[in-house]
Amino acid sequence: MRHRLLNERVRSAVDVALARARVGHVLRADGDVKERGADLLSATTEHALDRVGAGRAAVVRLEASGDLRELRASVLGDGTEPDGAWSRTLVLDGPLPDTALEPPESEVELLVAQQLDDDRHQRRLSGLATQRARELDSHQRELEETNLGVLALHAELAQASDEQRRLLRAERAARDEAETARNRLTFLSAASAQLMATLQRSEIYGRLEKLLIPVHASAVDLWVVEEGSLVPLEGSGSGAPPDAAVRAVAERRPVRGEATPDGLVGTAFPFLLASRSLGAMVLHRTDGAVPDDDVMLGELARRVATAMDNAQRFEHERDTAAALQRAMLTRLPRLPGMELTARYLPAEDGMNVGGDWYDVFPVEDGEYVGVVGDVTGHGIHAAVTMGQLRTALRAYSVHERSPAALLGLLHRLLDRLEPDLFATAVIVRFRPGDPHVTLASAGHPPPLLRDASGEAAPVEADSGGMLGLPIDLTFTDNRVEVPPGGALLLYTDGLVERRGEPIDTGIARLRACFGDASRRSRGAEEAADRLLASALRGHACDDDVCMLVLGPVPPAE
């Protein structure tokens, strides 16, 4: 709620004077407010006179807040033209007295009272001006009396000022140099963090471009040593290596190339390790490099060498693990009355390769054993351990028929063989032509059973703990019937796990894909390809994927 103390339409200077007097009436109700409201009164009058002087009507308004602690004066348009409004607010020390809200005197009395206030204010200002003039005259005489002393000090002050400016320039130069050095160190620290966060050489190149362009170079090329020759990293450079890069690698120092017609100079910085050169980073930039920047870029090149060496080692180990993994995977036997299909995909990124496997092999009395397993950990170590488990399972199956007992033997072997590694596995024992299979699981995702109509569901079977845990485990054989035209799917968690998603969601998605693939495909191989594609659609393969599908051939086939 606001108290409207004045809302006066003014058309002439007389109307403005009367409105000024009414505003002054409110301010005179409190002495302190009156003194501090002089500027408010003058500004309101000036804006109102500006409008009526331009031939425009206006409305002068004075309002008080609900608690009478704030006054707001406004000069508004009268509503006949789209003018903007002016207002100013005065915050009071305390509420206005009640007399401020009382009706003002007659117009003549208002004008007289306001004129008297204006006269007193004018006399007060005149007195202050006279006093300031006397003080100024006194100060002028003092300045004249001390003028000679000021002139005498002027030379000393000028000399001191020159010295101070010299010191300030030196301090500024030192501060700028320290700031530049700090920026270079910050750049190197951030660059190191980004380069060491990836183990892909193509990503190292992409991150270098973002770090160096356009501040330090117009373009960047990376040349790496492969089989004694310099070749461009994928996506970087083309054709023969520049002479500067060849010399930088051979001489193990930065080499500045010749300027091109467009004014760019290619400076090559070698990737140096203690024992060898891995390649060179060529920066194309305009002539006029800063020596200290070249020192920083040389240090950056050494850090690139470390990142590139790590990436090369990683790629070599990943490729070795993948090759070892593929070499150990079984070529599925062709069985009358039984369809067998399997798929294996290594991880696309990182070292998440080497732990998953499948196998199908014959045992006595015309039966076969199938297995899908997953060794924790990745790389060559996991691949070797996987191979040991695969070989051990084949050996144990010579004398042991029960899949549960086979899991128990593998559990004890892994606990002694690799105490720091664990594994999950599901083993099935089956006879071609017989719809019944015996199944046992050790901490593995549940197999999926699909009927002839294409409906799939998880197999409800008892599952023991992971192989290799430092505890005694018990595994159970489960009897499962696979109807003609149906199939049993064994798989590893890479096919269903997604970051931030429960594994049950992935299993439900795989169920739908399993049934859909069978209905839309002709033959087991096409169904396996379709299942793999649909289950992994839109998802980067960041872990091994392994699956084995087995089922009786329908009688019609």
C-alpha positions in Angstrom: 0.0 0.0 0.0 1.3 3.5 -0.9 0.1 6.9 0.2 -0.5 9.2 -2.7 0.3 12.7 -1.4 0.1 14.6 -4.7 -1.2 13.9 -8.2 -1.2 17.3 -10.0 -1.7 17.9 -13.7 0.5 20.8 -14.8 0.3 22.8 -18.1 2.3 26.0 -17.2 5.1 27.3 -15.1 2.5 28.5 -12.6 1.1 25.0 -12.3 4.7 23.7 -11.8 5.3 26.3 -9.1 2.1 25.3 -7.3 3.1 21.6 -7.5 6.5 22.5 -6.2 4.9 24.3 -3.2 2.8 21.2 -2.4 5.9 18.9 -2.5 7.7 21.4 -0.3 4.7 21.3 2.1 5.4 17.6 2.7 9.1 18.1 3.0 8.6 21.0 5.5 6.7 18.6 7.8 10.1 17.3 9.0 13.1 19.4 9.2 15.6 16.7 8.3 13.6 15.5 5.4 13.3 19.1 4.1 17.1 19.5 4.1 17.8 16.2 2.4 14.9 16.6 0.0 16.2 19.8 -1.6 17.7 17.8 -4.5 14.4 15.9 -4.9 12.4 19.1 -5.0 14.8 20.7 -7.5 14.9 17.7 -9.8 11.1 17.3 -9.8 10.7 21.0 -10.6 13.3 20.8 -13.4 11.7 17.8 -15.1 8.2 19.3 -14.9 9.4 22.6 -16.4 11.2 20.8 -19.2 7.9 19.2 -20.2 5.6 22.3 -20.0 8.4 24.4 -21.6 8.2 22.0 -24.6 4.5 22.5 -24.8 3.6 19.1 -23.2 1.3 18.6 -20.3 2.6 16.5 -17.4 1.5 15.0 -14.1 3.5 15.6 -10.9 3.0 12.8 -8.4 4.4 12.3 -4.9 3.9 9.0 -3.1 4.9 7.7 0.3 5.5 4.0 1.1 3.1 2.2 3.4 5.4 2.6 6.4 6.1 6.3 5.5 9.8 5.7 5.3 10.2 6.3 1.6 9.2 9.2 -0.7 9.0 8.8 -4.5 8.5 11.8 -6.8 7.5 11.2 -10.4 6.9 13.3 -13.5 4.6 11.5 -15.9 3.0 12.0 -19.2 -0.7 13.0 -19.0 -1.7 10.0 -21.1 -2.1 11.8 -24.4 1.3 11.0 -25.7 3.7 8.0 -25.3 6.3 9.8 -23.2 8.6 8.0 -20.8 8.3 8.8 -17.1 10.9 10.2 -14.6 11.0 9.3 -10.9 13.4 9.5 -8.0 13.1 7.9 -4.6 14.2 9.3 -1.2 14.8 6.9 1.7 14.0 8.5 5.0 15.7 7.9 8.4 12.3 7.5 10.0 8.6 7.7 9.1 7.1 11.0 8.0 5.2 12.8 10.8 1.4 12.9 10.6 1.5 16.6 9.6 3.0 15.6 6.2 -0.3 13.8 5.4 -2.5 16.8 6.4 -4.1 18.9 3.7 -1.9 21.8 2.7 -2.8 25.5 3.2 -4.3 27.6 0.5 -2.4 28.1 -2.7 -1.3 31.6 -1.7 0.0 30.4 1.6 1.7 27.4 0.0 3.4 29.6 -2.6 4.5 32.1 0.1 5.8 29.4 2.4 7.7 27.8 -0.4 9.1 31.1 -1.5 10.3 31.8 2.0 11.9 28.4 2.1 13.5 29.0 -1.3 14.8 32.4 -0.1 16.2 30.9 3.1 17.9 28.2 1.1 19.2 30.8 -1.3 20.6 32.9 1.5 22.2 29.8 3.0 23.8 28.9 -0.3 24.9 32.6 -0.7 26.5 32.6 2.8 28.3 29.3 2.0 29.5 30.7 -1.3 30.9 33.8 0.5 32.6 31.7 3.1 34.1 29.5 0.5 35.3 32.6 -1.4 37.0 33.9 1.7 38.6 30.5 2.3 39.7 30.3 -1.3 41.3 33.8 -1.1 43.1 32.7 2.1 44.4 29.5 0.4 45.4 31.6 -2.6 47.6 33.8 -0.5 49.1 30.7 1.2 49.8 29.2 -2.2 51.5 32.4 -3.3 53.6 32.6 -0.2 54.8 28.9 -0.7 55.2 29.2 -4.5 58.9 29.6 -4.3 59.2 26.5 -2.1 57.1 24.5 -4.6 59.3 25.6 -7.4 62.4 24.5 -5.5 60.9 21.1 -4.8 59.7 20.7 -8.4 63.0 19.6 -9.8 63.4 17.0 -6.9 59.8 15.8 -7.5 60.4 15.5 -11.2 63.6 13.5 -10.6 61.8 11.3 -8.1 58.9 10.8 -10.5 61.3 9.7 -13.3 62.9 7.2 -10.9 59.5 6.0 -9.8 58.4 5.5 -13.4 61.6 3.6 -14.2 61.0 1.3 -11.1 57.4 0.8 -12.1 58.4 -0.1 -15.7 60.9 -2.6 -14.3 58.3 -4.0 -11.8 55.7 -4.3 -14.6 58.1 -6.0 -16.9 59.1 -8.5 -14.1 55.4 -9.1 -13.3 54.6 -9.7 -17.0 57.5 -12.1 -17.3 56.4 -14.0 -14.2 52.8 -14.1 -15.5 53.9 -15.3 -18.9 56.0 -18.0 -17.2 53.1 -19.0 -15.1 50.8 -19.2 -18.1 53.3 -21.4 -19.9 53.5 -23.8 -16.9 49.7 -23.8 -16.7 49.5 -24.6 -20.4 52.0 -27.5 -20.1 50.2 -28.9 -17.0 46.8 -28.8 -18.7 48.3 -30.2 -22.0 50.0 -33.1 -20.1 46.7 -34.0 -18.3 44.8 -34.1 -21.7 47.5 -36.0 -23.5 48.0 -38.7 -20.8 44.2 -39.2 -20.5 44.0 -41.1 -23.8 45.8 -44.2 -25.2 44.7 -43.6 -28.8 47.3 -41.9 -31.1 44.6 -40.3 -33.2 43.0 -38.7 -30.1 46.5 -37.4 -29.1 46.6 -35.6 -32.5 43.1 -34.2 -32.1 43.9 -32.9 -28.6 47.1 -31.3 -29.8 45.2 -29.4 -32.5 42.8 -28.0 -29.9 45.8 -27.0 -27.6 47.9 -25.3 -30.3 45.5 -23.8 -32.8 45.2 -20.8 -33.3 47.4 -19.4 -30.4 50.6 -21.2 -31.2 50.2 -22.4 -34.8 47.9 -22.2 -37.8 48.2 -26.0 -38.4 49.8 -29.0 -36.8 51.2 -32.2 -38.4 52.4 -35.3 -36.6 55.0 -37.6 -38.3 55.9 -40.8 -36.6 58.7 -43.3 -37.1 57.5 -46.6 -38.4 60.0 -49.3 -39.7 62.7 -46.6 -40.0 60.6 -44.1 -42.0 58.6 -41.0 -41.2 54.9 -41.4 -42.0 52.1 -39.1 -41.2 49.8 -40.0 -38.3 46.3 -40.9 -39.6 44.5 -37.6 -40.3 47.7 -35.5 -40.2 49.9 -34.4 -43.1 50.3 -36.2 -46.4 52.9 -37.0 -49.0 56.6 -37.0 -48.2 57.8 -35.8 -44.8 59.1 -32.2 -44.7 62.9 -31.8 -44.5 62.6 -30.0 -41.2 60.9 -33.1 -39.7 63.5 -35.5 -41.1 66.3 -33.4 -39.7 64.6 -32.9 -36.3 64.3 -36.7 -35.8 67.9 -37.3 -37.0 69.5 -34.5 -35.1 67.2 -34.8 -32.0 66.6 -31.0 -31.8 64.0 -28.5 -33.1 64.6 -27.5 -36.8 63.1 -24.4 -38.5 62.0 -25.0 -42.1 61.8 -22.6 -45.0 59.1 -20.0 -45.3 56.3 -20.8 -47.8 54.8 -18.3 -50.2 51.9 -17.6 -47.8 54.3 -16.6 -45.1 54.1 -19.8 -42.9 57.2 -21.4 -41.5 57.1 -25.1 -40.5 59.1 -25.7 -37.3 59.7 -29.3 -36.3 60.0 -30.4 -32.7 61.2 -34.1 -32.2 59.4 -36.5 -30.0 62.3 -37.6 -27.9 62.7 -40.5 -25.4 65.9 -41.4 -23.6 66.7 -44.1 -26.1 65.1 -43.0 -29.4 63.1 -40.5 -31.4 59.4 -41.4 -32.0 58.7 -38.7 -34.6 58.2 -35.0 -34.9 55.6 -32.4 -34.4 55.5 -29.8 -37.2 53.9 -26.4 -36.4 53.0 -24.2 -39.3 53.0 -20.6 -38.1 53.9 -17.1 -39.2 57.6 -16.0 -38.9 58.4 -14.3 -35.7 58.4 -17.0 -33.1 59.2 -16.1 -29.5 62.3 -18.1 -28.2 60.7 -18.8 -24.9 57.6 -20.2 -26.7 59.9 -22.6 -28.6 61.3 -23.8 -25.3 57.8 -24.4 -24.0 56.8 -26.2 -27.3 60.0 -28.3 -27.1 58.9 -29.4 -23.6 55.4 -30.1 -24.9 56.9 -32.3 -27.6 58.7 -34.3 -25.0 55.4 -34.9 -23.2 53.8 -35.9 -26.5 56.6 -38.4 -26.8 55.6 -40.0 -23.5 51.9 -40.1 -24.5 52.7 -41.5 -27.9 55.0 -44.2 -26.4 52.2 -45.2 -24.0 49.7 -45.3 -26.9 52.1 -47.5 -29.0 52.7 -49.9 -26.1 48.9 -50.0 -25.4 48.0 -50.6 -29.0 50.7 -53.4 -29.3 49.4 -55.1 -26.1 45.8 -54.7 -27.2 46.5 -56.2 -30.6 48.5 -59.0 -29.1 45.8 -59.8 -26.6 43.1 -59.7 -29.3 45.2 -62.0 -31.6 45.8 -64.4 -28.7 42.1 -64.3 -27.9 41.1 -65.1 -31.4 43.7 -67.8 -31.7 42.2 -69.6 -28.7 38.6 -69.4 -29.8 37.2 -72.8 -31.0 36.0 -73.6 -34.5 32.6 -74.9 -33.9 31.9 -78.6 -34.9 29.2 -79.4 -37.4 26.7 -81.6 -35.6 23.7 -83.5 -37.2 20.4 -82.4 -35.7 22.0 -79.5 -33.8 22.6 -75.8 -34.8 25.7 -74.1 -33.2 26.6 -70.5 -33.8 29.0 -68.3 -31.9 30.2 -64.7 -32.1 33.1 -62.8 -30.5 33.8 -59.0 -30.7 36.8 -57.5 -28.9 36.4 -54.2 -27.1 36.7 -51.1 -29.4 38.3 -48.8 -26.8 40.8 -49.2 -24.1 42.4 -52.5 -22.9 39.1 -54.2 -22.3 40.1 -57.2 -24.4 41.3 -60.7 -23.5 39.0 -62.2 -20.9 35.9 -63.6 -22.8 35.8 -67.0 -24.5 33.5 -69.7 -25.8 34.2 -73.4 -26.6 32.4 -76.5 -27.8 34.1 -79.9 -27.8 33.2 -83.6 -27.8 33.3 -85.9 -24.8 32.6 -89.6 -24.4 29.4 -91.4 -25.5 28.6 -88.9 -28.3 28.0 -85.9 -25.9 29.4 -82.4 -26.1 30.3 -79.7 -23.7 29.7 -76.0 -24.4 31.0 -73.1 -22.3 30.9 -69.3 -22.3 33.2 -67.6 -19.7 34.6 -64.2 -18.8 37.9 -63.7 -16.9 38.1 -60.5 -14.9 40.9 -58.1 -15.8 42.0 -57.3 -19.4 45.0 -57.6 -21.6 47.5 -60.4 -22.2 47.3 -61.6 -18.6 43.6 -62.1 -18.8 43.9 -63.8 -22.2 46.5 -66.2 -21.0 44.4 -67.1 -17.9 41.4 -67.6 -20.1 43.5 -70.0 -22.2 44.5 -72.0 -19.1 40.9 -72.3 -18.0 39.9 -73.4 -21.5 42.5 -76.1 -21.6 41.8 -77.2 -18.0 38.1 -77.6 -18.8 38.8 -79.8 -21.7 41.1 -82.0 -19.5 38.7 -82.2 -16.6 35.9 -83.2 -19.0 37.6 -86.4 -19.9 36.7 -87.9 -16.5 33.9 -85.6 -15.2 30.4 -85.5 -16.7 28.7 -83.0 -14.4 28.9 -79.3 -15.4 28.6 -78.3 -11.7 31.5 -80.6 -10.8 33.5 -79.1 -13.7 32.9 -75.6 -12.3 34.1 -76.7 -8.9 37.3 -78.0 -10.4 37.9 -74.7 -12.3 37.1 -72.7 -9.1 39.8 -74.5 -7.1 42.3 -74.3 -10.0 41.8 -70.5 -10.5 42.1 -69.9 -6.8 45.6 -71.5 -6.8 46.6 -70.4 -10.3 45.8 -66.7 -10.2 44.6 -65.5 -6.7 44.0 -62.0 -8.0 41.8 -63.0 -10.9 38.2 -64.2 -11.0 35.9 -65.6 -13.6 32.3 -66.3 -14.4 31.2 -69.1 -16.6 28.2 -71.2 -17.7 28.7 -74.8 -18.9 26.2 -77.0 -20.7 26.4 -80.7 -21.5 24.2 -81.9 -24.4 23.7 -84.7 -26.9 22.8 -83.8 -30.5 19.2 -84.6 -31.2 18.3 -84.7 -27.5 16.3 -81.6 -26.4 17.5 -81.9 -22.8 20.7 -80.2 -21.7 22.4 -80.1 -18.3 23.5 -76.6 -17.3 25.5 -75.1 -14.4 26.4 -71.4 -13.8 29.1 -69.6 -11.8 28.2 -66.0 -11.2 27.3 -65.6 -14.9 24.4 -63.7 -16.5 21.5 -66.1 -16.9 21.2 -68.0 -20.3 18.1 -67.1 -22.4 15.8 -69.9 -23.7 13.8 -69.2 -26.8 10.9 -71.4 -27.9 9.8 -72.1 -31.5 7.5 -69.1 -31.6 10.3 -66.7 -30.9 9.4 -66.0 -27.2 12.5 -65.8 -25.0 13.0 -65.8 -21.2 15.9 -66.2 -18.8 16.6 -69.8 -17.6 15.7 -70.1 -13.9 18.7 -72.0 -12.7 20.7 -72.0 -9.5 23.9 -70.1 -9.8 27.0 -70.3 -7.7 29.6 -67.5 -7.0 32.4 -66.4 -9.2 35.2 -68.8 -9.9 38.4 -68.0 -7.9 36.8 -66.4 -4.9 38.7 -67.3 -1.7 35.7 -69.2 -0.3 34.2 -72.7 -0.7 31.5 -72.7 -3.4 28.8 -75.1 -4.3 27.5 -75.4 -7.9 24.3 -77.1 -9.0 23.3 -79.0 -12.2 20.1 -77.8 -13.8 18.0 -79.7 -16.4 16.8 -77.6 -19.2 14.7 -78.6 -22.2 15.3 -76.9 -25.5 12.4 -77.5 -27.8 12.8 -78.2 -31.5 12.9 -74.8 -33.3 14.0 -73.2 -30.1 17.5 -72.2 -29.0 19.6 -71.6 -25.9 21.7 -68.4 -25.7 24.9 -68.2 -23.6 26.6 -64.8 -23.5 29.0 -62.6 -21.6 28.1 -59.3 -19.8 29.5 -57.1 -22.5 26.3 -57.9 -24.5 23.9 -56.5 -21.8 25.8 -54.1 -19.5 25.6 -50.3 -20.0 27.0 -47.6 -17.8 24.3 -46.1 -15.5 21.8 -48.9 -16.4 20.7 -51.9 -14.3 21.8 -55.2 -15.8 18.1 -56.4 -15.7 17.3 -53.7 -18.3 20.0 -55.0 -20.6 18.8 -58.6 -20.2 15.2 -57.5 -21.0 16.5 -55.8 -24.1 18.5 -58.9 -25.1 15.3 -61.0 -24.7 13.5 -58.9 -27.2 16.4 -58.9 -29.6 16.8 -62.7 -29.4 13.1 -63.3 -30.2 13.0 -60.7 -33.0 16.2 -61.9 -34.6 14.8 -65.5 -34.9 11.5 -64.3 -36.4 13.1 -62.1 -39.0 16.1 -64.3 -40.1 16.6 -67.3 -42.3 19.0 -69.6 -40.6 21.1 -69.5 -37.4 24.0 -67.5 -38.9 21.8 -64.6 -40.1 19.9 -64.7 -36.7 23.2 -64.5 -34.8 24.4 -61.5 -36.9 21.0 -59.7 -36.5 21.0 -60.4 -32.7 24.5 -59.0 -32.3 23.7 -55.9 -34.3 20.4 -55.1 -32.6 21.7 -55.8 -29.1 24.7 -53.4 -29.6 22.9 -50.7 -31.7 23.9 -47.2 -30.5 26.4 -48.5 -28.0 30.2 -48.4 -28.2 31.7 -51.8 -27.6 33.8 -51.0 -24.6 34.1 -54.6 -23.3 34.5 -58.0 -24.9 31.3 -59.5 -26.3 31.0 -63.3 -26.6 27.9 -65.4 -27.3 27.1 -69.0 -28.1 23.7 -70.2 -29.5 22.7 -73.9 -29.6 19.5 -75.6 -30.4 17.9 -78.7 -32.0 17.1 -78.4 -35.7 13.3 -78.4 -36.3 12.0 -81.8 -37.7 11.0 -80.1 -41.0 14.6 -79.2 -41.6 
